[in-house]
Amino acid sequence: MKKVFSLLASLLCVMVALGQVKEGKVTFNMQFNSDDPQVQSQIGILQGSKMIMYFSPEFNRVELSMGGMMEVTTIADVKSKESLVLMGGMMGQKAIKMNADDLKNIDVKKPAIKKTGETKTIAGYKCVKYIVTTDETVVNIWTTNDLIAAKDGMQYVNEEIPGFPLEFEASVMGMSLVGTASEVQKGLGKSNKKELFSMAIPSGYEEMSADDLNEMGGR
């Protein structure tokens, strides 16, 4: 499963954060695949994985459910630039609080970004393809300018890429990941935003440091 964590760590370091459409919710279906039979047998547990992005002018939240293996939730306060990461799975329940200084200390090299002329429609929105290249992997990202959200506090988007990501594809260590938006909801309706964007660590979670999280990603 180390390959799975490496793939996600690489992806989170280059994907676009959210931009400025008042508020909304985007649901992604995620697929993992490998040409290596041994790796493919390991990632079977990840089938059915989903990611949900919630965004508002003040807060952002991303929920990542990796099949039955792991769940990761990231909540970010756009104004204070503080964030809370909640992880649950085989390692137990862990919580990491980070501020702007912690995020600056995470060793993320600036990727090379190339805009292509390719376009396609995803979840009803016209998207443009960007190719993001790092030392570890190449990520294809399709973004739309019709949805924009605040780019503070989220590792899921690079500031140099305009618009909102509705599809991403990455490959590393013989394994590929494709995330595609299946549903886009404008506004958060009757969602309990106070609870949804709470920065309090829930009961039962063990608090870790940002350095601990850095080490888990192998950095």
N, C-alpha and C positions, 0 to 999 in steps of 0.2 A: 504493500500500500504506500510505500515511500514514493513510488513513481506518481501516484495520484496526488499526493501532497505537493510534489515538485511541480507538477503541471499546473495546479491551482495557484501556487505561489508565483509562478512565472506569469500567469494570466493576470492575476490581481495587480501586478506591478506595472502593467502596460495598458490596461483597459481604461476607457474614458470614465470620468466621474460624472455627476449629474449637473445639468445646466440651469433655466429660469421660467418654466411653465408653472404657474401657481402651485398646483399639487396634483398627484396622480399615483397610479399603481400599474406596474408592468410585470407580467408573469412570463417566465422563460421555461421552455422545456430543454433539458440538457441530455446529450447523448455522448457516451464514452465508447471508443472503439480502438482496437489494436490488431495489426496483422500477426502479432506474436501470439500463438495459441495459449502460452502460459500466462501472459499478461491479460489476454482476453478472459481467461477463466477467473482471474482475480477481480476484474472490474465488473463482473456480472452483477455483483451486489449493488453497483451504482446505477443500474438501469431504473428508470422512473425518477431520476433526480430532477429537482426543480429549483429555480431561483426567482424570488419576488423582490422587486425594487419598489419602495414607497418614497415619494419625495414631496416636500413642501418648502415654502420660503425659509423656514427656520430649521428644519431637520430633514435628514435622509435616513432611510433604513433599508438594509438588504438582508434577506433571509435566504440562506443556501441550504437545501436539504439534499444530501448525497446518499440517496437510497436509504438503506438501513445502517450505514456506516458512521455518518457524522452529520451534525447540524451546526451551522455557523451563522450567527446573526451579528451584523454590524450596524450600530446606531451612531449618527454623527450630528453634532450641534454645529450648524453652519456658522453662526455668529462667533462662538467661543473657540471654534476649531477643535473641540474636544470630541473624542469618540469612545465608544464602548463596544468591545468584541466579546461575544458569548459563544463558547464552543461546547458541544456535548457529543459524546460518543464513547468509544472504547477506552479513552483516556480519562473519562469522567467529565464533570462539568467545570469548565474553566472560564474565568472572566479577566479581561485585560482592559484597563482604562488608559487612554493615551491623550496627550495634548499636542499642540502644534510643534513643540520642541521634539517630542518623541518621534513624530512623523518625519521631521527633518533628519533625524539620526538614522532612519532606516535606509540601508544602502541600496538605493535603486538608481541604476545607471540610466541616463537619458536615452530613450529609444530613437531609432530613425523612423520617420513617418512619411509615407508616400500616399498621396491622393490619386486614385485611379479614375478612369472615366466610366467605370461600370456602375450601373444602377439596377435596382430591383425593388419590388414592392413586398414589404413584410408587415403583416398584421394591418394591412390597409394603408401603410405609410410608404412613400417613396424614399428609398435609402441609397446612399453613395458608399462605395467600398474604399476603405483605407487599409494599407498594409503597414503594420507596426513591427519593426525588427529590433531584437535585442541580441545580446551575446548567447542567450540560451534558447530562444525560439522565435518563430514568426507568427504573428497573430493577425488574422483578417477580421476587420471590424466594419460592420455596416451601420451607418448612422443616418438619422433623419433630422432635418431642421424644423420639422413641424412640432416636435416635442423638445423642450429645453428645460434643464433643471440646474440648481446651484452647484458649481464645481468645487465647492469647499467640502472638506471632510470625507470624501469618498475616494478609495483607491481604484474604483472601477472605471475611471475614464481619464485620459490624458488631456490636459488643458489645451494642447495644440490641435486637438481634433474637435471641430465644431459639431453641435447637435447632440442627439441622444442615441446611444447604441441599442439597436434592436436585434442584432445578431453578431456573434463572435465565434471564431474558430481558431484553435491553437493545437500545436502538436509538439510533444517533447518526450524524449526517452522511449520512443516507440509507441506512444499512446496519443490519441487525438480526442479533443473535446469540442463539441459544437453546442452552442446555446442560442436558441431562436425564440423570439417573443411570440407567444401564442395569443396573448390578450393584453390590450391596452385600455386602461380605465382612466378617464379624465376626472380629477377630483377624487376625494377619499370618502365621499358619501357619509354614511353613519359610523364610520370607523372611530373608535375611541382613540383620538390622537394623543391624548395625555398619556395613556397606557402604551400606545404603539411606539412613541418616541421617548419613553422614560429612560433616563440615563442612570437609574439606580440599579445596582447589582442584585439580581433576584436571590432569594434564599436558596442555599444549597450549592452555590457556586464558589469555587476556590479562586481567589484573586491571584493573578500572575503579573509580572512586569512586562513592559514592552520589549526588554532585552530577551526575556524568555521566549516570547513570540518570534523574535528575530532568529533565535537559535533553532526553533522548530522548523523554520523555513530553510535552514541550512545556510544562512547568510553570516 
